[in-house]
């Protein structure tokens, strides 16, 4: 089962009380699935479904309000059936009133406009949530890259990944920048490398600790 089908199944259960139409549930499932993958866990799916519940409530509220507005707007335009003459002839439409067919067309157009308004509102409302979710996913990919495993997060955490296709390039750039930073500190005499520690990670941690100590020792002293 793909992620959209899983999302649709979940919201049918969680959003049953809202009385949404099938097409509304389908559109909402599409929006929720847009921030997930087929491999997403049930916990991730449930979190996304719970986060979008507000929009289901909004869709229900907008739909009820629009339906009432349409009924109130056009109720006086529906003509009363004319008394059939003898012999029977087709009833005449009173002058100045809309026919039933015209009113039905107006109602259908209003429903279409209402659906578009709901779609636009859901898209705009879920955009920040989906963007935040995507940013966290990309950051997780970057921090888990093989080239960053021996680089302190205090250094690599300053970088960000905007597109997944740039993952290797950004990781390489961070690795290169960290190497240059270490060399610059050593060359300027601000940091003297100690004997090799037991692991690359320990080396990176010792380097950061040494730099912090140097900054504290050389900080301007406040005169009394």
C-alpha positions, 0 to 999 in steps of 0.5 A: 500500500502506497503512502497516499492509500495509507493516509486515506485509510487513516483519515477516513478513520480519524476524520469520520466525524467531520462528514467530508466528501470522498473527493475532499478526503482524497485531496487532503490525503494527497496533501498529507502524503506529499510530505511523506514517503512510502517508507514512512513509519506509522508514527510519522503518518499518524503525526502528519494526520493529527497535524492536519486535523485542523484543516479537516475542521476548517473544511467542514466549517467552510462547507457548512457555511457555503451550503447555507449561503447558497441555499439562502441566496437562491431560495427566493429564485425558485418559481412556484409551479404555474397552474396548468390550464385546460387543456394542459400546457407547459407551465410558464416561467413568471417574468423576472424569475429564474428557471429551475435549470438556471438555479441548478446551474448557479448552485453547481457553479457555487459548489465548484467555487467553494471546492476551489476555495477549500483546496486553496485554503488547505494548500496554503495552510499545510505549506508551512507544516510540509516545509518544516517536515522537509527541512528536518528530513534533509537535515537528518540526511546531511547530519548522517552522511558518512563524511560528517561522522568525525566532524563535530556537530558544533561545526557541521550544524551551521550548514543546511541542505536545501535539495537532496540532490546536493547532499554529497556536494554539501557534505564534501564542502563541510569536510573541506571547510573543516580541514581548512579551518583546522589547518588555518588554526595550526598554521597561525599558532592558535592551536598546536595539534596533540598526539593522535588520539584513539579515534578520528571522532576523539581528534575532532572533539579534542580540537573543538575543546582546545579551540574553546580553551584558547578563546577563554584564555585569550578573551579580553580581560575587564579592568576594574 
